[in-house]
Amino acid sequence: MQMGDRLRRFFRSDAGAGAMLVSPTALYALLLLAVPLAAIVIISFWTQTGIRDFDTTFTLANYKEALSEPLYRQLMLRSLMVSGLVTLITVVLAFPVAYFVSFAVQPSRKSLWIFIITIPFWTSYLIRVFLWKVILGFNGVLNSGLQAIGIIDEPLTFILYNVNAVIITLAHAYAPFAILPIFVALEKIDRSLLEASRDLGESRVMTFLRVTLPLAMPGVVAAILIVFIPTIGDYVTPRLVGGPGGLMIANMIQTQFLRLNNAPLGATLAVLAMLIVAVIAVILMLLARRAAGGGRRR
């Protein structure tokens, strides 16, 4: 009876009502996120014995192979390099756009600019990748245009079916994802802080470095994570525009699952990629928190 009374009092309280409200969402997330993730981790310790048969004996052989095989290390390093460059290029180019919309555009027209920024979402991601193939191709728009104005005599061959094409395509595809969180962070900045900095004798550049940038760091970190995490797991873009020299770790994971019939090794590569991304994400958040704290102390 006491346990029943406690449960009734709990569900009648604000905490109980809140728990009831979030329970369906939590259960949904548990079934669609946590359970598949746990399954991937468990499978990574198994051994494939047939098309659909597994030896469920616990083994670390997959992790030893994944960490010792030079090909997997090369693909992982290439994936980190590509994702890092894409993130750097995207965030560096996105910040001025977000800054312009936040500080230079009239409030009544900001929604129009946000609308324009989100226009790429109207088309399929796959269509945008194919459009970049048309632009960067041997006889594509870029090569034809450069030849027409006399800048080059023969088509450029280093802009398609390699890492460069992957970086260009991903940077364009994820640009809106970087602009929007930075814009939101800039919009939250109290403009009176900037005026106070100027009144105290700081220049526009120092005001930006000491006030605006530290306060915008949460948006910058969000943009970095939003771009970095999905790009390291992208396999469509490297497959379509990367060629053999532009393939990433996600392509190897797909190959292990669908072509080589080695789901445990594919799961192992996926787990290692997730762990690396998680470590990098934690480091970035700690650095951003320290930078924001340093900006507030100044």
Phi, psi and chi 1 to 4 in degrees:
 res  aa     phi    psi   chi1   chi2   chi3   chi4
   1 MET       -  -41.9  -69.3  -62.8  -64.4      -
   2 GLN   -62.7  -39.8  -68.9 -178.8   -7.5      -
   3 MET   -65.2  -40.3 -178.9   61.9   66.6      -
   4 GLY   -64.7  -41.1      -      -      -      -
   5 ASP   -63.9  -39.9  -67.1  -22.7      -      -
   6 ARG   -64.2  -40.9  -69.4  179.6 -179.7  177.2
   7 LEU   -65.2  -42.0  -71.1  175.2      -      -
   8 ARG   -63.7  -42.3  -78.1 -167.0  -67.1  -89.9
   9 ARG   -65.0  -36.7  -73.3 -163.1  -61.2  -90.9
  10 PHE   -65.4  -46.2  172.3   75.9      -      -
  11 PHE   -71.1  -20.8  -73.6  117.6      -      -
  12 ARG   -83.9  -14.7  -70.0  174.6 -177.5  174.7
  13 SER   -80.9  170.5   64.4      -      -      -
  14 ASP   -64.3  -38.8  -66.6  -22.8      -      -
  15 ALA   -64.0  -41.9      -      -      -      -
  16 GLY   -65.3  -40.9      -      -      -      -
  17 ALA   -63.0  -40.1      -      -      -      -
  18 GLY   -64.7  -40.2      -      -      -      -
  19 ALA   -63.4  -38.7      -      -      -      -
  20 MET   -65.2  -35.1  -68.5  -66.0  -67.4      -
  21 LEU   -70.3  -39.8  -72.8  174.3      -      -
  22 VAL   -88.1  -11.8  -57.9      -      -      -
  23 SER   -59.1  -46.6  -67.1      -      -      -
  24 PRO   -59.9  -42.3  -24.3   35.5      -      -
  25 THR   -65.9  -42.3  -54.8      -      -      -
  26 ALA   -63.4  -41.1      -      -      -      -
  27 LEU   -65.1  -40.9 -179.2   61.4      -      -
  28 TYR   -60.6  -47.4 -178.8   80.3      -      -
  29 ALA   -64.5  -37.3      -      -      -      -
  30 LEU   -64.1  -42.9 -177.9   66.4      -      -
  31 LEU   -71.7  -37.9  -68.1  176.1      -      -
  32 LEU   -94.4  -16.9  -64.7 -174.0      -      -
  33 LEU  -117.4  -57.7  -64.1  176.4      -      -
  34 ALA   -68.6  -43.6      -      -      -      -
  35 VAL   -64.6  -48.6  172.8      -      -      -
  36 PRO   -61.7  -38.3  -23.5   34.3      -      -
  37 LEU   -63.7  -43.5 -178.6   60.0      -      -
  38 ALA   -63.0  -37.7      -      -      -      -
  39 ALA   -63.7  -40.8      -      -      -      -
  40 ILE   -62.6  -43.1  -70.9  -66.1      -      -
  41 VAL   -63.3  -43.0  174.1      -      -      -
  42 ILE   -65.5  -44.5  -66.6  173.1      -      -
  43 ILE   -62.8  -29.4  -68.1  174.2      -      -
  44 SER   -64.2  -17.7   68.2      -      -      -
  45 PHE   -99.2    7.4  -65.5  102.6      -      -
  46 TRP  -100.5 -178.8  -67.0   -6.7      -      -
  47 THR  -131.2  133.8  -56.2      -      -      -
  48 GLN   -79.9  127.0 -171.3  100.8   25.3      -
  49 THR  -115.1  -14.6   57.3      -      -      -
  50 GLY  -159.6 -171.9      -      -      -      -
  51 ILE   -59.5  -44.6  -63.2  178.6      -      -
  52 ARG  -126.7   16.4  -64.0 -177.6 -179.8  178.8
  53 ASP  -108.9  140.1  -62.1  -33.5      -      -
  54 PHE  -128.8  145.0  -63.4   95.6      -      -
  55 ASP   -92.5  110.2 -179.6   -0.3      -      -
  56 THR   -83.6   11.3   58.1      -      -      -
  57 THR   -66.3  130.7  -55.7      -      -      -
  58 PHE   -63.5  127.6 -176.4   89.2      -      -
  59 THR  -148.8  149.2  177.8      -      -      -
  60 LEU  -103.9   12.2  -65.6  175.1      -      -
  61 ALA   -61.6  -37.5      -      -      -      -
  62 ASN   -64.2  -41.2  -64.3  -42.1      -      -
  63 TYR   -69.1  -36.5  -74.0   90.6      -      -
  64 LYS   -63.9  -42.9  -67.1  178.9 -179.1  177.9
  65 GLU   -66.4  -41.9 -179.7  178.5   -5.1      -
  66 ALA   -65.1  -35.0      -      -      -      -
  67 LEU   -85.8  -20.5  -66.0  174.0      -      -
  68 SER   -99.0  -23.1   60.6      -      -      -
  69 GLU   -74.0  121.6  176.3   60.5   41.4      -
  70 PRO   -60.4  -34.5  -22.9   33.1      -      -
  71 LEU   -61.9  -43.5  175.1   61.5      -      -
  72 TYR   -67.6  -39.4  -58.5  145.3      -      -
  73 ARG   -63.5  -40.9  -67.4 -158.2  -57.1  -92.1
  74 GLN   -63.4  -44.1  179.1 -176.2   -2.4      -
  75 LEU   -65.2  -39.2  -70.5  174.8      -      -
  76 MET   -65.9  -44.7 -176.8   63.2   71.3      -
  77 LEU   -63.9  -40.0  -68.6  175.4      -      -
  78 ARG   -64.3  -39.3 -179.2 -172.3  -62.9  165.2
  79 SER   -63.7  -43.6  -59.5      -      -      -
  80 LEU   -63.8  -40.6  -67.7  172.4      -      -
  81 MET   -64.6  -47.3 -177.0  -91.4  -67.5      -
  82 VAL   -63.6  -46.8  169.7      -      -      -
  83 SER   -63.9  -39.8  -61.6      -      -      -
  84 GLY   -63.7  -44.8      -      -      -      -
  85 LEU   -66.5  -41.9  -72.8  176.8      -      -
  86 VAL   -61.3  -43.8  169.4      -      -      -
  87 THR   -63.7  -45.3  -56.8      -      -      -
  88 LEU   -61.3  -49.2  177.6   63.4      -      -
  89 ILE   -62.6  -44.9  -66.0  170.7      -      -
  90 THR   -65.2  -47.0  -55.7      -      -      -
  91 VAL   -68.4  -41.0  173.3      -      -      -
  92 VAL   -62.6  -40.4  168.6      -      -      -
  93 LEU   -79.0  -26.6  -64.3  179.8      -      -
  94 ALA   -77.2  -31.9      -      -      -      -
  95 PHE   -60.9  -48.2 -162.3   99.2      -      -
  96 PRO   -60.1  -36.8  -23.0   33.8      -      -
  97 VAL   -64.9  -47.5  177.0      -      -      -
  98 ALA   -63.3  -39.7      -      -      -      -
  99 TYR   -63.7  -43.0 -173.2   90.1      -      -
 100 PHE   -62.3  -45.8  171.8   79.4      -      -
 101 VAL   -65.3  -37.5  176.3      -      -      -
 102 SER   -75.6  -40.4 -179.8      -      -      -
 103 PHE  -106.0  -24.7  -74.1   90.3      -      -
 104 ALA  -105.4  -24.7      -      -      -      -
 105 VAL   -86.3  140.4  175.6      -      -      -
 106 GLN   -63.6  143.5  -63.2  179.8    2.2      -
 107 PRO   -53.8  -34.8  -26.0   34.3      -      -
 108 SER   -70.1  -16.6   59.7      -      -      -
 109 ARG  -109.7   -0.5  -64.2 -175.6  177.7 -179.8
 110 LYS   -64.5  -38.6  -71.2 -177.6  179.7 -179.1
 111 SER   -63.1  -33.7   58.2      -      -      -
 112 LEU   -65.6  -41.8  175.0   61.7      -      -
 113 TRP   -65.8  -40.8  -82.4   84.7      -      -
 114 ILE   -62.8  -38.1  -63.2  -59.9      -      -
 115 PHE   -61.3  -43.5  174.3   77.2      -      -
 116 ILE   -65.0  -40.0  -65.4  173.1      -      -
 117 ILE   -63.7  -32.5  -69.0  170.8      -      -
 118 THR   -88.0    1.6   56.9      -      -      -
 119 ILE   -57.6  -38.7  -75.6  179.1      -      -
 120 PRO   -56.2  -24.3  -27.7   35.7      -      -
 121 PHE   -68.6  -12.9  -66.9  143.9      -      -
 122 TRP   -69.8  -25.8  -66.3   10.3      -      -
 123 THR  -105.6  158.1   58.3      -      -      -
 124 SER   -65.6  144.4  168.1      -      -      -
 125 TYR   -59.5  -37.7  176.2   74.2      -      -
 126 LEU   -64.4  -39.5 -166.8   60.0      -      -
 127 ILE   -64.3  -39.8  -66.9  176.7      -      -
 128 ARG   -64.8  -37.2  -78.4  178.6  -81.2  162.0
 129 VAL   -64.7  -43.8  175.3      -      -      -
 130 PHE   -64.6  -34.1  -84.4  112.3      -      -
 131 LEU   -63.5  -37.0  -71.9  175.6      -      -
 132 TRP   -68.4  -29.5  -85.7  107.0      -      -
 133 LYS   -63.5  -39.2  -71.2 -171.5   67.8  174.6
 134 VAL   -67.4  -38.9  174.4      -      -      -
 135 ILE   -71.3  -43.1  -65.2  172.7      -      -
 136 LEU   -93.2   -1.9  -58.2  175.8      -      -
 137 GLY   -63.1  167.2      -      -      -      -
 138 PHE   -56.7  -41.2 -170.3   78.2      -      -
 139 ASN  -111.4   29.6  -64.5  -42.8      -      -
 140 GLY   -79.0 -173.8      -      -      -      -
 141 VAL   -62.6  -43.8  176.3      -      -      -
 142 LEU   -66.0  -50.9 -179.2   60.0      -      -
 143 ASN   -63.9  -41.8  -81.2  -38.7      -      -
 144 SER   -63.7  -41.6  -60.0      -      -      -
 145 GLY   -65.6  -44.1      -      -      -      -
 146 LEU   -65.8  -35.8  -67.1  176.7      -      -
 147 GLN   -70.3  -35.7  -74.7 -179.3  -66.6      -
 148 ALA   -66.0  -34.7      -      -      -      -
 149 ILE   -94.3    4.0   60.6  179.7      -      -
 150 GLY    83.1   13.3      -      -      -      -
 151 ILE   -75.3  -36.8  -65.0 -180.0      -      -
 152 ILE  -126.8  153.6   59.1  174.7      -      -
 153 ASP   -95.4  -27.5  -63.8  -33.2      -      -
 154 GLU  -138.3  154.8   56.7 -175.9   17.9      -
 155 PRO   -58.7  144.8  -22.9   33.1      -      -
 156 LEU   -75.1  137.0  -57.7  174.6      -      -
 157 THR  -108.3   -4.0   58.7      -      -      -
 158 PHE   -98.2   10.0   63.0   87.1      -      -
 159 ILE  -108.8    2.0   56.4  175.5      -      -
 160 LEU  -143.6  148.8 -174.7   62.3      -      -
 161 TYR    59.9   45.7  -62.4  125.8      -      -
 162 ASN  -159.5 -175.5   51.4   40.4      -      -
 163 VAL   -63.5  -34.2  174.9      -      -      -
 164 ASN   -59.5  -42.7  -60.6  -34.9      -      -
 165 ALA   -65.0  -38.4      -      -      -      -
 166 VAL   -63.1  -44.6  176.7      -      -      -
 167 ILE   -63.9  -45.3  -66.7  173.6      -      -
 168 ILE   -61.7  -47.2  -66.6  171.7      -      -
 169 THR   -65.6  -44.5  -54.7      -      -      -
 170 LEU   -67.5  -39.3  -70.8  175.5      -      -
 171 ALA   -61.8  -39.6      -      -      -      -
 172 HIS   -69.5  -41.8  168.6  -97.1      -      -
 173 ALA   -66.0  -34.4      -      -      -      -
 174 TYR  -101.7    6.9  -74.9   90.6      -      -
 175 ALA   -57.8  -47.1      -      -      -      -
 176 PRO   -61.3  -32.6  -22.9   34.0      -      -
 177 PHE   -66.2  -25.3  -67.5   99.3      -      -
 178 ALA   -87.5  -35.3      -      -      -      -
 179 ILE   -66.9  -44.7  -65.1  173.4      -      -
 180 LEU   -64.3  -49.3  -65.6  177.9      -      -
 181 PRO   -65.2  -34.4   20.1  -31.6      -      -
 182 ILE   -66.5  -41.0  -63.6  175.0      -      -
 183 PHE   -60.7  -43.8  168.5   77.0      -      -
 184 VAL   -62.0  -42.4  171.6      -      -      -
 185 ALA   -64.6  -40.3      -      -      -      -
 186 LEU   -66.7  -35.3  -68.0  172.5      -      -
 187 GLU   -66.5  -27.7  -78.3  -69.5  -78.3      -
 188 LYS   -80.0  -10.4  -67.2 -179.3  178.6 -179.4
 189 ILE   -71.2  129.3  -64.2  177.1      -      -
 190 ASP   -71.1  117.1 -171.7   -8.1      -      -
 191 ARG   -63.7  -22.6  -87.2   30.0  177.1 -168.5
 192 SER   -66.2  -26.9   62.5      -      -      -
 193 LEU   -65.6  -38.3  -62.7  175.5      -      -
 194 LEU   -68.0  -40.6  -51.4 -178.4      -      -
 195 GLU   -64.8  -39.0  -64.6  176.6    0.2      -
 196 ALA   -64.3  -39.6      -      -      -      -
 197 SER   -62.5  -42.1  176.0      -      -      -
 198 ARG   -67.4  -37.8  -63.4  -61.0  -55.3  -81.4
 199 ASP   -65.9  -28.3  -68.3  -20.2      -      -
 200 LEU   -84.1    4.0  -67.8  173.3      -      -
 201 GLY   101.6    3.1      -      -      -      -
 202 GLU   -76.1  144.9  -68.4  -74.8   11.1      -
 203 SER   -77.3  172.3   63.0      -      -      -
 204 ARG   -62.9  -38.6  -69.3 -177.2  179.3  -85.2
 205 VAL   -66.1  -46.3  174.5      -      -      -
 206 MET   -69.1  -33.6  -65.6  -52.6  -61.5      -
 207 THR   -62.9  -40.1  -63.3      -      -      -
 208 PHE   -65.4  -44.2  172.9   79.9      -      -
 209 LEU   -72.4  -35.2  -65.9  176.0      -      -
 210 ARG   -95.6  -21.8  -68.3 -172.5  172.4 -174.4
 211 VAL  -119.0  -59.9 -179.4      -      -      -
 212 THR   -64.4  -51.7  -54.1      -      -      -
 213 LEU   -63.5  -46.7 -173.3   58.3      -      -
 214 PRO   -60.6  -38.9  -25.5   35.2      -      -
 215 LEU   -71.2  -23.4  -67.1  176.9      -      -
 216 ALA   -89.8   -2.6      -      -      -      -
 217 MET   -59.1  -37.2  -78.1  -54.0  -64.0      -
 218 PRO   -57.3  -40.1  -26.5   35.5      -      -
 219 GLY   -68.6  -37.6      -      -      -      -
 220 VAL   -65.3  -44.5  173.8      -      -      -
 221 VAL   -63.4  -42.0  173.6      -      -      -
 222 ALA   -60.8  -41.7      -      -      -      -
 223 ALA   -63.8  -41.6      -      -      -      -
 224 ILE   -61.1  -45.8  -68.5  173.6      -      -
 225 LEU   -69.0  -39.6  -64.1  178.0      -      -
 226 ILE   -64.5  -33.1  -70.8  172.9      -      -
 227 VAL   -86.4  -45.0  175.1      -      -      -
 228 PHE   -66.6  -45.9 -178.3   80.9      -      -
 229 ILE   -63.5  -50.3  -67.5  174.7      -      -
 230 PRO   -72.2  -30.1   22.8  -31.2      -      -
 231 THR   -68.5  -32.7   53.2      -      -      -
 232 ILE   -70.6  -19.9 -159.4  172.3      -      -
 233 GLY  -104.4    9.2      -      -      -      -
 234 ASP   -76.8  132.0 -168.3  -62.4      -      -
 235 TYR  -123.0  -14.3   67.7   91.4      -      -
 236 VAL   -72.0  -50.1  175.0      -      -      -
 237 THR   -62.6  -49.1  -58.0      -      -      -
 238 PRO   -59.4  -35.1  -24.5   34.9      -      -
 239 ARG   -67.7  -37.7  175.6   64.7   64.0 -175.7
 240 LEU   -87.3  -36.8  -65.6  178.8      -      -
 241 VAL  -121.4   -6.3  -58.4      -      -      -
 242 GLY   -87.3  -30.5      -      -      -      -
 243 GLY    68.3 -174.2      -      -      -      -
 244 PRO   -60.0  -33.7  -22.2   32.6      -      -
 245 GLY   -84.2   -1.5      -      -      -      -
 246 GLY  -115.9    7.3      -      -      -      -
 247 LEU   -70.1  150.0  -63.5 -179.8      -      -
 248 MET  -123.4 -179.5  -63.3  167.1   60.8      -
 249 ILE   -63.6  -30.9 -168.6   63.1      -      -
 250 ALA   -64.8  -33.7      -      -      -      -
 251 ASN   -65.9  -37.3  -60.1  107.1      -      -
 252 MET   -68.2  -38.1  178.3   55.6   66.8      -
 253 ILE   -62.0  -44.6  -65.2  173.0      -      -
 254 GLN   -60.6  -41.9  179.6 -162.2   29.0      -
 255 THR   -63.6  -41.7  -59.8      -      -      -
 256 GLN   -64.1  -39.7  -66.5  -67.7  -20.0      -
 257 PHE   -75.8  -44.6  -88.5   98.9      -      -
 258 LEU  -101.4  -24.3  -58.5 -179.4      -      -
 259 ARG  -113.5  -43.2  -65.3 -175.2 -179.5 -178.4
 260 LEU   -91.3   -5.4  -59.5 -178.7      -      -
 261 ASN    54.8   47.5 -169.1   34.3      -      -
 262 ASN  -131.0   71.5 -165.7  -14.0      -      -
 263 ALA   -61.2  -39.5      -      -      -      -
 264 PRO   -59.6  -41.3  -27.8   36.8      -      -
 265 LEU   -69.6  -38.6 -176.7   56.1      -      -
 266 GLY   -62.2  -41.1      -      -      -      -
 267 ALA   -64.9  -37.3      -      -      -      -
 268 THR   -62.9  -45.5  -59.6      -      -      -
 269 LEU   -62.0  -38.0  -64.4  174.4      -      -
 270 ALA   -65.8  -42.3      -      -      -      -
 271 VAL   -64.0  -43.9  170.9      -      -      -
 272 LEU   -62.7  -40.9  -68.1  175.5      -      -
 273 ALA   -63.1  -41.0      -      -      -      -
 274 MET   -65.1  -40.6  -74.3 -172.4  -68.1      -
 275 LEU   -63.4  -43.5  -69.7  175.5      -      -
 276 ILE   -63.2  -44.2  -67.2  173.4      -      -
 277 VAL   -63.6  -40.3  170.0      -      -      -
 278 ALA   -63.1  -43.0      -      -      -      -
 279 VAL   -63.2  -45.2  170.5      -      -      -
 280 ILE   -63.1  -40.6  -65.7  175.2      -      -
 281 ALA   -63.1  -42.6      -      -      -      -
 282 VAL   -63.8  -42.7  171.1      -      -      -
 283 ILE   -62.0  -43.5  -66.5  173.9      -      -
 284 LEU   -62.1  -41.9  -73.5  173.5      -      -
 285 MET   -67.0  -38.3  -72.9 -172.0  -68.4      -
 286 LEU   -65.9  -42.2  -67.8  176.4      -      -
 287 LEU   -65.0  -40.1  -68.0  176.1      -      -
 288 ALA   -66.3  -39.4      -      -      -      -
 289 ARG   -64.5  -40.0 -179.8  177.3  -61.2  179.7
 290 ARG   -66.3  -40.9  177.5  174.6  -63.0 -177.5
 291 ALA   -65.8  -41.7      -      -      -      -
 292 ALA   -65.8  -38.7      -      -      -      -
 293 GLY   -65.4  -39.2      -      -      -      -
 294 GLY   -64.8  -36.4      -      -      -      -
 295 GLY   -65.9  -36.8      -      -      -      -
 296 ARG   -70.7  -36.5  -75.1 -167.7  -65.6  -93.6
 297 ARG   -66.0  -35.1  -73.8 -166.4  -64.7  -88.2
 298 ARG   -67.9      -  -74.7 -166.7  -65.1  -92.9
